[in-house]
Amino acid sequence: MTITNPQSGTNVHEIAGGIYRINTPVAIPGSAFSFNQYLIVDEEPLLFHTGPRKLFPVVREADASIIAPERLRHISFSHVEADECGSLNDW
């Protein structure tokens, strides 16, 4: 695991060859939660889920620790909610 942002705790795990999980833990009173995005690095890299708009800076920073963000060619998400595609316009 590589922590890419110590303040937020955002970290990156390579879960399989060329597939990375970007994880940001979030403190919720009485509970624990985390947002996850997946980056697939290939000829045309894909980001699955963008995360909420508020997390864009730390997700982009994590992405940049793996590839130059300009290389990102595709963004996908499973459904339309703020935690899946809230920062889509920022990308």
Secondary structure as UniProt FT lines:
FT   STRAND          2..5
FT   TURN            6..9
FT   STRAND          10..16
FT   TURN            17..18
FT   STRAND          19..28
FT   TURN            29..30
FT   STRAND          31..40
FT   STRAND          46..48
FT   HELIX           53..55
FT   HELIX           56..64
FT   TURN            65..66
FT   HELIX           69..71
FT   STRAND          74..76
FT   HELIX           82..85
FT   TURN            86..90
//
